[in-house]
């Protein structure tokens, strides 16, 4: 992975004139599971409903990210006590008008029932080194001037090569009929359905007119924060230090390290447990990392096979 790519993926993609790289910082410690982000994403981007299936394993009704779920709020139940850590309620009360506090307790009840919820709004990571970009044969996937990774639906042919390359299972083909007049370049094999891939665009259209993404604007607790990526990383490190001071020792950042297997995320997270608990890979790597070596090995094997055939043919002659 080259240094220019890590330092400035937009410039590496050919954007000579561009602003700062922007992205998401999702602080799961203050996510309340309201799903306002999911609704805002669907409304703004006109994402179709995804089945409205009740999962008997959780209060979650979307299950995972997909072509029709660009934001997914995970509900994770754990039989772990809260441990009496300071949640910062006193600071929160200082921000509320006195008349609105009438009748409310002055402190949270001292109850430790051995149970807690973990809630997290998952989204495309907009990786610095994105494998989906490496394998797209039509150029439907491209790196924007904001550093994000976007699908052009009118160029996507529905081949699906990008789907297995994503280490997070984010990108997926839409198995729904395409809207009239919006069939794109779908292959004949997929005619009965849309067939193209879809995912979060970081609200590319909104960024062009100076608006923040719909999910971040709708989040009532600012669990989803949007802005210049370097500023978000600094803010996130300070937040982790604050939580550690308050006794939340398990707080950690996920995807903020530029030295990880994908060069850092454009949408990273503060987690309160191991990544696997949130159904995230603990050590993601760009799946096309060894692609060059694989092609070289295949070429060498092919050359050896040709040589072997030539030798055998010569002996017969």
N, C-alpha and C positions, 0 to 999 in steps of 0.2 A: 504494500500500500504506500503510495508515494506521499512525500511531505506536502507538496502543493495541494493534493486532494484533501488531506487532513486539515490543512490550514484554511483552505478556501474552496470548498467543493463547487460553488457556483462559478468561480473563475476557471476551475479545471474543466467545467462543462462548456466553457466558451463565452460566459457572460463577463466581458471586460469591464463594463460599467454597471455596478450594482451596489446596493446598500449593505448593511450588516446582515449576517445570517440570523434569521428569527426562528422561533420554535416554541414548544410547550414545556413547562415544568408543572407536573401534576403531583401535588402534595397530598398523598392518600391519608395523611393523619387528620385532615379536616374535611374529607369527603363524607357526605351524609347520605349518599345513595339515592338522591332525589331524582336522578335521571334527567334533569333539565338539559344537560349537555346532549344526551341522546335525542331528545325531542327537538332541540334547536338545530342540531345537525341535520336531522331528517327534514325539517321544515325548510331550512335555507337551501339545502342541496337537492331537495325533492327526491330524497331517497325513499324507495317504496317500503311499505311495512314488511316485516320479516317473519310473519307467521303468528305472532302473539301467542306463543306456546308457553304454558305454565310448566316450569321444570320442577319436578317433585324433589329435586336435590337442593333447591335454593329458592329464594324469593326473586332471583334473577329470571327475567323472561326472554333474554336474548341469547344467553349461553356463551357466545364467543363473537369475535369480530368476523365480518364477512362482507360479501359484495353489497348487502343491504343493511349492514350494521357497521357504520364507520366509527362510532363511539360505543363502547360497551362497558357498562358499570357492573363490575363483579361484586357479588356478595359472598363473603367467605366467613363461615361460622367456625369459631374455635373454642374449645373448652379450656381456655387459659384466662386466669384472673387478670384484671387490669393492673393489679399490683400497687395501687395507690399512687400512681404517678400524678404529678401536677399537670392537669390538662389546660391550665391557663384561663380558668373560668373568671378569676378576679379581673384579669386584664380585659376580658370580653365584656364584663359588666360595666367597666369604666366607659365603654363606647356606647352604652345604651342609656337613653333618657331615664331619669329617676322615676317619672310617672309610669313608665313601661315596666318597671321592676316591681310594682306593687303586687303583693301576694306571692311573689316568688321566693323560694328559700335562699338564704344568704350563702349557702355552700351546698355542694352536691351531697346526697346521702352517702354515708359510709357503708356501702354495700359492695361486697366482693363475692359474686355468685359463681365464679369460675367459668365465665362465659364472656366472649367479646365478638364483635363484628369487625371484620376488615372489609373496607369498601374501596374500590379503585376504579377510576375511569380509564380504561385502556384505549389505545389509539395506534395508528401507524407510527412507527418510530422515526421515519424519514432519515434512515441511516446515512452516515457520512459516506460509507462505501456500500451501496445498495446492490445486492445481487440481482434483483429484478431488472435493474437497468442493464446489467451485463448481458442478459439473455433475451431481451425483447428484440424480435427480428424486424419489427416495423417502425420502431422509434415512437411507439405510442406512449411509452414511459419516458419521461425526460426530467432533468434537473432544472428547477426554476432559478430565477435570479435571487430568490429569497433563500435558496439552499434546500428547499423542500423537493419531494419527488411526487410527480403528478401523472395521472393517466389521461391521455387524450382519447375519449370514447369514439370519436369519429375516425381514428387511425387504428384502434385495436381490432385485430382480426379474430380474437377469441381462441388463439392457439393454446393458451394456458401454460406456456413455458415458465412464466414468472411465478406461478402458484407454488410449486414445490421448492423454489429457490429461497423463498422468504423464511428466515429462521424463526419467525414469530407466528407464522400462519395467518398473516394479516390479509394479504391480497387473495381474492377469490373470484371465480366466474359467477355471474348472475344467472340463475336458472329460472328466469321469469320471461314471459313474452316481451319483446322489445316494443316500446311505444311506437305507434304509427309514424312513419317518416323519420325515425331515429334508429334505423337498423344498423347503421355504420358499415363496417367491412366484414361482418360476421361470415364465417365459412358456411357453405351450403349444409354441411353436416349438422350445424347448430341452428338451422333455420327456425325450428319451432320455439326456440327460446332466445333470449338476449345473447347469452354466451360470452359476452365481453367481461373483462375484469374491471373491478371498481374498488376504490378505497378512499381514505381521507386525502383531501387535496390541500390541507391547511387553509381552506377557504381562499384559494388562489385569487378568485374574483374579488373578494372583499379586500385582500391585501393591496390590490391595484388601486383602490380608491381610499386607502388609509384607514380601513376598518379592521378591528381584530376579528379572529375567527368566531363564528357564531357560538360554539360551545363555551369558549372562554368568557364571552360576554354574558352568557346566560347563567354561568356558575354562581350560585348565591353565596358560597363561602370562599370563593377564590381558590378553591382547590386546584382548578385549572388556571394557570397563569401563562400569559403570552407576552413575548417581547424579544429583544436581542438575546441570542443564546448565551453569550458570555456573561451578561448581566444576570440572567436566570440561574446560571451555574453558581455564581457568587452568592446570590440570594439563597439558593438551595443549601449550600455549604453552611451558611449562617443559621438556617433553619434547623439543620441536623445538630449543630452545636447547641442550639437552644433546647431542643428536645432531649439531648443527652443530659443537659444541666437539670432538666425537670424530671429526670429519672427514666426516660424512654430510651434505654440503652440500645434497644434493637433497631432503632431508626438508622436507615442507610440509604444512599443514593444508588440508583440503578440506571445505567446508560449515560452517566455524566462523564465517564472516563474516556478521553480520546485515544487511549492506548488499548481499548478493548478490541474484540474481534471484528467489529464493524466500524471502528474509528469514532465511536461515540454516536449517540442518538441526537436527532433534531427534536425529539420529544422524549424527555427523560422523566424519571419518577423518584419520589421519596417513598420508600416502603417501610413497613413496620414488622416485616418478617422476611424470611428467605424468598428469593424470586419464585422458587418452585411452588410456594404456597399460593402465589397469585397466578399459577400456571404459566410462568414465564421461564425461558431457558436461563440457567444460572450463568452460563459463559457462552453467549452467542458468538458465532463467527460467520463471516460472509461465505455463503455456500459455494461461491465460485472461486474461492481462494486458490484452490489447487487445479483449476481448469486448464491453465497453460501447461502445467506439468503432465496432466492427463492426456492432453492432445499430443504432446511430445512423446509420451510413452506409447500412445496408440500408433503414431507415425513410425516409431522405431520398430514396434511389433509388426506393422504392415510391411516395412522394408525387409525385416528378417524373413517374413513369410514369402515375399516375392523372391528373395535370394534363395530360400529353401526350394521353392518350386523350380527356379532356374537350374539349381544344382541337380535336382531329381530329373528334370527334363534332359539335361546334358548327359547324365549317366545312361539314360534310356537310348539317347542318340548314339 
